[in-house]
């Protein structure tokens, strides 16, 4: 008994539908008129095509969106790297600018005290604390420096050398309480002695003592080195008078002095590389 092979109706219908769709698609652009069946199939096929097209467009958009995110991440990484590079370059430029300003100020200081020979030096160390009351410079006996040579910075007196070695020197600043500088009021010539004071050092001040009670000294007066010192040559700027007080015994008064040197921020100095001889100063007068 022979068995006949029979295709199920649903598969046959599906095959015919696919075949018609293919015919429809293949001949759609070549004919001006379409049949009734083609029109019917169009109502079924076109929405399906639109759905597939929409899904495809959505997938393409998502792929593009992911790609754009990756591109943005790469751009952001490049921009962040560029910002870091520019920030570093800006810091370097600022350092050059600050160094240039300091060197320009040293040049002005050199011209201000042109009568004295000088050598430039950098600060390479200091005592603990916020203030440069004792510090080291990178020049020493190999460069001809000696104890008691005077050190300048800012707009005037920084201190004097108290110790030398072949390649460095130690400097005692004008605000250290072990220092005492014979000084005078530039405006009037009234004399006194500027000393460091440990209680005033934290405020960046020093003290001018032994001022005559009748001396004409006022706030804002400029204080300079006098011609009575064995270490410091005369006329070097020390500071500005901030306050004046009478001593308890009433015989003398004292003044609080704000130095013209910033003893919190010192980096370069000038050393008068010839020891002061008071007799030389007197002979010039």
Buried (B, 14 or more C-beta within 10 A) or exposed (E): EEEEEEEEEEEEEEEEEEEBBEEBEEEEEEEEEEEEEBEEBBEEBEEEEEEEEEEEEEEEEEEEEEEEEEEEEEEEEEEEEEEEEEEEEEEEEEEEEEEEEBEEBBEEBBEBBEEBEBBBBEBEEBEEEEBBBBBBBBBBBEBBBBBEBBBBBBBBBBBBBBEBEEEBBBBBBBBBBEBBBBBBBBBEEBBBBBBBBEEBBEEBBBBBBBBEEEBEBEEEBBBBBBBBBEBBBBBBBBBBBEEBEEEEEEEBBBBBBBBBBEBEEBEBBBBBBBBBEBEEBEEEE
